[in-house]
Amino acid sequence: MPLHIYGVTDTSVPIPPDRTGRAARPLRQIEGDGLRVLVSEVEPDSRVLREDLMAHAHALEAMAALGTVLPMQFGVEMPDDDTVRHELIESRGGEIRSLLERFDGLLQLTVSVDLNEEEALREALRRDPDLVALRDHVQRASPGERPSSELRLGEAMAAALDVLRGEVGDRVVDALVSVARAVSLGEARGALQAVEAALLVERDRQSEVDATVTSLREDLAPLAALRYVGPQPPYAFLDAASSEVPAWG
């Protein structure tokens, strides 16, 4: 039966107890030369479900909580244990050990912040009397002039939200850079996302990040909502660290 590959670590990092992988199959390890590959069996040509994606991510997060793990992209499969040993441990063991050493003692934490639409619109109107006047004009406009007035209002509101998103994003990043080894900013998703930041953090400084995030969440409410995920493997930082084009997650 084919093997689904989750990630690679060294033999000091245990498999999380009672953790299962895709289709609730047990996780197991394939070891060699000081490395440990986390795998589970998967049915050939099985249809990918959302639960499979979540199981992949949760297995890696559980490993990351225990030690350094290099994540593989979802969907990497190999036919048997011998292939895993050859393709990962024997052929690429040097690169893997180098990356494990580079990220030793580090983990990723991810912070994403989205504006709360109603509160953001209220704040935009509070800041700009001209925007209030334009809104009031639209409400009084005749049917003939209303479409063009609504278009101008929509454009003005979108511009005001862009300013708010930028301000909130800058505020969040400014607070996080002081507690992170590195910050990687993702592309904004949707019109209300202010920032998505992956933080590379020393394990012994995670409590500082936790405190900073708690303070940010309180300060930003109710204008924006903050989501905080981790510990995670260093997803956002592997491409810059790897000299090859592998299937790192």
Disulfide bonds with the S-S distance in Angstrom:
none
